[in-house]
Amino acid sequence: MLTHKQLRAKALARPEIKAQFEALDVEYTLLDEFLKVRAAQGLTQAQVAEKIGTTQSAVARMESGRGKHSPSLATLSKYAEALGCRLEVKLVRKRGPVKSVSGRSGKPAGRAIGL
């Protein structure tokens, strides 16, 4: 029987699995950050919900990442404000050739563009 670590390594060796994992990593990392900051401040989901004008169950769905819809930037900004934080969103170029909307390849890039 494989351990979790071995199974993960085996799965991530497959390019299609690795691509899906990396696509979700950003979302889960952000949600995990919200959860850690909320817990560090000793706030409950109900307290955050009250501050942003929603329900505790909505906050729970948002933190779990299992809701049918991703939270809007406005909702994430409200949540960040409730924690005494500011939400920052930025685009970070992937390594390798960059394809334009027209499908042409461009030069590789690696700098962040803040929004």
TIRO-2110 file (N, C-alpha, C; in Angstrom, 1 decimal):
// TIRO-2110
0.9, -1.2, 0.0, N, 1, A
0.0, 0.0, 0.0, CA, 1, A
0.9, 1.2, 0.0, C, 1, A
0.5, 2.2, -0.8, N, 2, A
1.3, 3.5, -0.9, CA, 2, A
0.9, 4.4, 0.2, C, 2, A
1.9, 5.1, 0.7, N, 3, A
1.7, 6.2, 1.6, CA, 3, A
1.1, 7.4, 0.9, C, 3, A
0.5, 8.3, 1.6, N, 4, A
-0.1, 9.5, 1.0, CA, 4, A
1.0, 10.3, 0.2, C, 4, A
2.2, 10.4, 0.7, N, 5, A
3.3, 11.1, 0.1, CA, 5, A
3.7, 10.4, -1.2, C, 5, A
3.7, 9.0, -1.2, N, 6, A
4.1, 8.3, -2.4, CA, 6, A
3.0, 8.4, -3.5, C, 6, A
1.8, 8.3, -3.0, N, 7, A
0.6, 8.4, -4.0, CA, 7, A
0.6, 9.8, -4.6, C, 7, A
0.8, 10.8, -3.8, N, 8, A
0.9, 12.2, -4.3, CA, 8, A
2.0, 12.4, -5.4, C, 8, A
3.2, 11.9, -5.1, N, 9, A
4.3, 12.0, -6.0, CA, 9, A
4.0, 11.2, -7.3, C, 9, A
3.4, 10.1, -7.2, N, 10, A
3.0, 9.3, -8.4, CA, 10, A
2.0, 10.0, -9.2, C, 10, A
1.0, 10.6, -8.6, N, 11, A
0.0, 11.3, -9.3, CA, 11, A
0.6, 12.6, -10.0, C, 11, A
1.4, 13.3, -9.3, N, 12, A
2.0, 14.5, -9.8, CA, 12, A
3.0, 14.3, -10.9, C, 12, A
3.4, 13.1, -11.1, N, 13, A
4.3, 12.7, -12.1, CA, 13, A
3.6, 12.8, -13.5, C, 13, A
2.3, 12.7, -13.4, N, 14, A
1.5, 12.7, -14.7, CA, 14, A
1.2, 14.2, -15.0, C, 14, A
1.6, 14.7, -16.2, N, 15, A
1.4, 16.1, -16.5, CA, 15, A
0.0, 16.6, -16.4, C, 15, A
-1.0, 15.9, -16.8, N, 16, A
-2.4, 16.4, -16.7, CA, 16, A
-2.8, 16.5, -15.3, C, 16, A
-2.4, 15.7, -14.4, N, 17, A
-2.7, 15.8, -12.9, CA, 17, A
-2.0, 16.9, -12.3, C, 17, A
-0.7, 17.1, -12.7, N, 18, A
0.1, 18.2, -12.1, CA, 18, A
-0.5, 19.5, -12.5, C, 18, A
-1.0, 19.7, -13.8, N, 19, A
-1.5, 20.9, -14.2, CA, 19, A
-2.8, 21.3, -13.5, C, 19, A
-3.7, 20.3, -13.2, N, 20, A
-4.9, 20.5, -12.5, CA, 20, A
-4.6, 20.9, -11.0, C, 20, A
-3.6, 20.2, -10.4, N, 21, A
-3.2, 20.5, -9.1, CA, 21, A
-2.7, 21.9, -8.9, C, 21, A
-1.8, 22.3, -9.9, N, 22, A
-1.3, 23.6, -9.8, CA, 22, A
-2.3, 24.7, -10.0, C, 22, A
-3.3, 24.4, -10.8, N, 23, A
-4.4, 25.4, -11.1, CA, 23, A
-5.2, 25.6, -9.8, C, 23, A
-5.4, 24.6, -9.0, N, 24, A
-6.2, 24.7, -7.8, CA, 24, A
-5.3, 25.2, -6.6, C, 24, A
-4.0, 25.1, -6.7, N, 25, A
-3.1, 25.5, -5.6, CA, 25, A
-3.3, 27.0, -5.2, C, 25, A
-3.4, 27.8, -6.2, N, 26, A
-3.6, 29.3, -5.9, CA, 26, A
-4.8, 29.5, -5.0, C, 26, A
-6.0, 28.9, -5.5, N, 27, A
-7.2, 29.1, -4.8, CA, 27, A
-7.2, 28.6, -3.3, C, 27, A
-6.7, 27.4, -3.2, N, 28, A
-6.6, 26.8, -1.8, CA, 28, A
-5.6, 27.5, -0.9, C, 28, A
-4.5, 28.0, -1.5, N, 29, A
-3.6, 28.8, -0.7, CA, 29, A
-4.2, 30.1, -0.2, C, 29, A
-5.0, 30.8, -1.0, N, 30, A
-5.6, 32.0, -0.6, CA, 30, A
-6.7, 31.7, 0.5, C, 30, A
-7.5, 30.7, 0.3, N, 31, A
-8.5, 30.3, 1.3, CA, 31, A
-7.8, 29.9, 2.6, C, 31, A
-6.7, 29.2, 2.5, N, 32, A
-6.0, 28.7, 3.7, CA, 32, A
-5.5, 30.0, 4.5, C, 32, A
-5.0, 31.0, 3.8, N, 33, A
-4.5, 32.2, 4.4, CA, 33, A
-5.6, 32.9, 5.2, C, 33, A
-6.8, 33.0, 4.6, N, 34, A
-8.0, 33.6, 5.3, CA, 34, A
-8.2, 32.8, 6.6, C, 34, A
-8.3, 31.5, 6.5, N, 35, A
-8.6, 30.7, 7.7, CA, 35, A
-7.5, 30.9, 8.8, C, 35, A
-6.2, 30.9, 8.4, N, 36, A
-5.2, 31.0, 9.4, CA, 36, A
-5.2, 32.4, 10.1, C, 36, A
-5.5, 33.5, 9.3, N, 37, A
-5.6, 34.8, 9.9, CA, 37, A
-6.8, 34.9, 10.8, C, 37, A
-7.9, 34.4, 10.4, N, 38, A
-9.1, 34.4, 11.2, CA, 38, A
-8.9, 33.7, 12.5, C, 38, A
-8.3, 32.5, 12.5, N, 39, A
-8.0, 31.7, 13.7, CA, 39, A
-7.0, 32.4, 14.6, C, 39, A
-6.0, 33.0, 14.0, N, 40, A
-4.9, 33.7, 14.8, CA, 40, A
-5.5, 34.9, 15.5, C, 40, A
-6.6, 35.5, 14.9, N, 41, A
-7.2, 36.6, 15.6, CA, 41, A
-8.3, 36.2, 16.5, C, 41, A
-8.6, 34.9, 16.6, N, 42, A
-9.6, 34.4, 17.5, CA, 42, A
-11.0, 34.7, 17.1, C, 42, A
-11.2, 34.9, 15.8, N, 43, A
-12.6, 35.2, 15.3, CA, 43, A
-13.2, 33.9, 14.9, C, 43, A
-14.5, 33.8, 15.1, N, 44, A
-15.3, 32.7, 14.6, CA, 44, A
-15.8, 33.0, 13.2, C, 44, A
-16.3, 32.0, 12.5, N, 45, A
-16.9, 32.2, 11.2, CA, 45, A
-18.1, 33.1, 11.4, C, 45, A
-18.9, 32.9, 12.5, N, 46, A
-20.1, 33.7, 12.7, CA, 46, A
-19.7, 35.2, 12.9, C, 46, A
-18.6, 35.5, 13.6, N, 47, A
-18.2, 36.8, 13.8, CA, 47, A
-17.8, 37.5, 12.5, C, 47, A
-17.0, 36.8, 11.6, N, 48, A
-16.6, 37.3, 10.3, CA, 48, A
-17.9, 37.5, 9.5, C, 48, A
-18.8, 36.6, 9.5, N, 49, A
-20.0, 36.7, 8.7, CA, 49, A
-20.8, 37.9, 9.1, C, 49, A
-20.9, 38.2, 10.4, N, 50, A
-21.6, 39.4, 10.8, CA, 50, A
-20.9, 40.7, 10.3, C, 50, A
-19.6, 40.7, 10.3, N, 51, A
-18.9, 41.8, 9.9, CA, 51, A
-19.0, 42.1, 8.4, C, 51, A
-19.2, 41.1, 7.6, N, 52, A
-19.3, 41.3, 6.2, CA, 52, A
-20.7, 41.1, 5.6, C, 52, A
-21.7, 40.9, 6.5, N, 53, A
-23.1, 40.9, 6.1, CA, 53, A
-23.5, 39.6, 5.4, C, 53, A
-23.0, 38.5, 5.9, N, 54, A
-23.5, 37.2, 5.3, CA, 54, A
-23.7, 36.2, 6.5, C, 54, A
-23.8, 35.0, 6.1, N, 55, A
-24.1, 34.0, 7.1, CA, 55, A
-22.9, 33.2, 7.4, C, 55, A
-22.9, 32.5, 8.6, N, 56, A
-21.8, 31.7, 9.0, CA, 56, A
-21.5, 30.5, 8.0, C, 56, A
-22.6, 30.0, 7.5, N, 57, A
-22.5, 28.9, 6.5, CA, 57, A
-21.9, 29.4, 5.2, C, 57, A
-22.1, 30.6, 4.8, N, 58, A
-21.5, 31.1, 3.6, CA, 58, A
-20.0, 31.3, 3.8, C, 58, A
-19.6, 31.7, 5.0, N, 59, A
-18.1, 31.8, 5.3, CA, 59, A
-17.5, 30.4, 5.4, C, 59, A
-18.2, 29.4, 5.9, N, 60, A
-17.7, 28.1, 6.0, CA, 60, A
-17.5, 27.5, 4.5, C, 60, A
-18.5, 27.8, 3.7, N, 61, A
-18.3, 27.3, 2.3, CA, 61, A
-17.1, 28.0, 1.6, C, 61, A
-17.0, 29.3, 1.9, N, 62, A
-15.9, 30.0, 1.2, CA, 62, A
-14.5, 29.4, 1.7, C, 62, A
-14.4, 29.2, 3.0, N, 63, A
-13.2, 28.7, 3.6, CA, 63, A
-12.8, 27.3, 3.1, C, 63, A
-13.9, 26.5, 2.8, N, 64, A
-13.6, 25.1, 2.4, CA, 64, A
-13.3, 25.0, 0.9, C, 64, A
-13.7, 26.0, 0.1, N, 65, A
-13.5, 25.9, -1.3, CA, 65, A
-14.4, 25.0, -2.0, C, 65, A
-15.4, 24.5, -1.3, N, 66, A
-16.3, 23.5, -1.9, CA, 66, A
-17.6, 24.0, -2.4, C, 66, A
-17.8, 25.3, -2.4, N, 67, A
-19.0, 25.9, -2.8, CA, 67, A
-19.2, 25.8, -4.3, C, 67, A
-20.4, 25.9, -4.8, N, 68, A
-20.7, 25.8, -6.2, CA, 68, A
-20.0, 27.0, -7.0, C, 68, A
-19.9, 28.1, -6.3, N, 69, A
-19.4, 29.3, -7.0, CA, 69, A
-18.2, 29.8, -6.2, C, 69, A
-17.2, 30.3, -6.9, N, 70, A
-16.1, 31.0, -6.3, CA, 70, A
-16.5, 32.3, -5.8, C, 70, A
-16.0, 32.8, -4.6, N, 71, A
-16.4, 34.1, -4.1, CA, 71, A
-15.9, 35.2, -5.0, C, 71, A
-16.6, 36.3, -5.1, N, 72, A
-16.2, 37.4, -5.9, CA, 72, A
-15.1, 38.1, -5.2, C, 72, A
-14.4, 39.0, -6.0, N, 73, A
-13.3, 39.8, -5.5, CA, 73, A
-13.9, 40.7, -4.4, C, 73, A
-15.1, 41.2, -4.6, N, 74, A
-15.7, 42.1, -3.6, CA, 74, A
-15.9, 41.4, -2.3, C, 74, A
-16.4, 40.1, -2.3, N, 75, A
-16.6, 39.3, -1.1, CA, 75, A
-15.2, 39.1, -0.4, C, 75, A
-14.2, 38.7, -1.2, N, 76, A
-12.9, 38.4, -0.6, CA, 76, A
-12.3, 39.7, 0.0, C, 76, A
-12.6, 40.8, -0.7, N, 77, A
-12.1, 42.1, -0.1, CA, 77, A
-12.8, 42.4, 1.2, C, 77, A
-14.1, 42.2, 1.3, N, 78, A
-14.8, 42.4, 2.5, CA, 78, A
-14.3, 41.5, 3.6, C, 78, A
-14.0, 40.3, 3.3, N, 79, A
-13.5, 39.3, 4.3, CA, 79, A
-12.2, 39.8, 4.8, C, 79, A
-11.3, 40.2, 3.9, N, 80, A
-10.0, 40.7, 4.2, CA, 80, A
-10.1, 41.9, 5.2, C, 80, A
-11.0, 42.8, 4.8, N, 81, A
-11.3, 44.0, 5.7, CA, 81, A
-11.7, 43.6, 7.1, C, 81, A
-12.6, 42.6, 7.2, N, 82, A
-13.1, 42.1, 8.5, CA, 82, A
-12.0, 41.6, 9.3, C, 82, A
-10.9, 41.1, 8.7, N, 83, A
-9.7, 40.6, 9.4, CA, 83, A
-8.7, 41.7, 9.6, C, 83, A
-9.0, 43.0, 9.2, N, 84, A
-8.0, 44.0, 9.4, CA, 84, A
-6.9, 44.0, 8.3, C, 84, A
-7.2, 43.4, 7.2, N, 85, A
-6.2, 43.2, 6.1, CA, 85, A
-6.8, 43.9, 4.8, C, 85, A
-5.9, 43.9, 3.8, N, 86, A
-6.2, 44.4, 2.5, CA, 86, A
-6.0, 43.2, 1.5, C, 86, A
-6.9, 43.0, 0.6, N, 87, A
-6.7, 42.0, -0.4, CA, 87, A
-5.9, 42.6, -1.5, C, 87, A
-4.9, 41.9, -2.0, N, 88, A
-4.1, 42.3, -3.1, CA, 88, A
-4.1, 41.1, -4.1, C, 88, A
-4.4, 41.5, -5.4, N, 89, A
-4.4, 40.5, -6.5, CA, 89, A
-3.4, 40.9, -7.5, C, 89, A
-2.6, 40.0, -8.0, N, 90, A
-1.6, 40.3, -9.0, CA, 90, A
-1.5, 39.2, -10.0, C, 90, A
-1.1, 39.5, -11.2, N, 91, A
-0.8, 38.5, -12.2, CA, 91, A
0.7, 38.2, -12.2, C, 91, A
1.0, 36.9, -12.2, N, 92, A
2.4, 36.5, -12.2, CA, 92, A
2.5, 35.6, -13.5, C, 92, A
3.4, 36.1, -14.4, N, 93, A
3.5, 35.3, -15.6, CA, 93, A
4.2, 34.0, -15.4, C, 93, A
3.7, 33.0, -16.1, N, 94, A
4.2, 31.7, -16.1, CA, 94, A
5.6, 31.7, -16.8, C, 94, A
6.4, 30.7, -16.5, N, 95, A
7.7, 30.6, -17.2, CA, 95, A
7.4, 30.0, -18.6, C, 95, A
8.2, 30.3, -19.5, N, 96, A
8.1, 29.7, -20.9, CA, 96, A
7.5, 30.7, -21.8, C, 96, A
7.2, 30.4, -23.0, N, 97, A
6.7, 31.3, -24.0, CA, 97, A
5.3, 31.8, -23.6, C, 97, A
5.0, 33.0, -23.8, N, 98, A
3.7, 33.6, -23.5, CA, 98, A
3.0, 33.7, -24.8, C, 98, A
1.7, 33.2, -24.8, N, 99, A
0.9, 33.2, -26.0, CA, 99, A
0.0, 34.4, -25.9, C, 99, A
-0.1, 35.2, -27.0, N, 100, A
-1.0, 36.3, -27.0, CA, 100, A
-2.4, 35.8, -27.3, C, 100, A
-3.4, 36.7, -27.2, N, 101, A
-4.7, 36.3, -27.5, CA, 101, A
-4.9, 35.8, -28.9, C, 101, A
-4.0, 36.2, -29.8, N, 102, A
-4.1, 35.8, -31.2, CA, 102, A
-3.4, 34.4, -31.3, C, 102, A
-2.8, 33.9, -30.3, N, 103, A
-2.2, 32.6, -30.3, CA, 103, A
-0.7, 32.6, -30.7, C, 103, A
-0.2, 33.7, -30.9, N, 104, A
1.3, 33.8, -31.2, CA, 104, A
2.1, 33.7, -30.0, C, 104, A
3.2, 33.1, -30.1, N, 105, A
4.2, 33.0, -28.9, CA, 105, A
4.9, 34.3, -28.8, C, 105, A
5.2, 34.6, -27.5, N, 106, A
6.0, 35.8, -27.2, CA, 106, A
7.2, 35.4, -26.5, C, 106, A
7.9, 36.3, -25.9, N, 107, A
9.1, 36.0, -25.1, CA, 107, A
8.7, 35.5, -23.7, C, 107, A
9.5, 34.7, -23.1, N, 108, A
9.2, 34.2, -21.7, CA, 108, A
9.3, 35.4, -20.8, C, 108, A
8.6, 35.4, -19.7, N, 109, A
8.6, 36.5, -18.8, CA, 109, A
8.5, 35.9, -17.4, C, 109, A
8.8, 36.8, -16.4, N, 110, A
8.7, 36.3, -15.0, CA, 110, A
8.5, 37.4, -14.0, C, 110, A
7.9, 38.5, -14.4, N, 111, A
7.7, 39.5, -13.4, CA, 111, A
6.2, 39.6, -13.1, C, 111, A
6.0, 40.1, -11.9, N, 112, A
4.6, 40.2, -11.4, CA, 112, A
4.0, 41.6, -11.8, C, 112, A
2.7, 41.6, -12.1, N, 113, A
2.1, 42.8, -12.4, CA, 113, A
1.0, 43.0, -11.4, C, 113, A
1.1, 44.0, -10.6, N, 114, A
0.1, 44.2, -9.5, CA, 114, A
-1.2, 44.9, -10.1, C, 114, A
-2.3, 44.5, -9.5, N, 115, A
-3.6, 45.1, -9.9, CA, 115, A
-4.1, 45.9, -8.8, C, 115, A
END
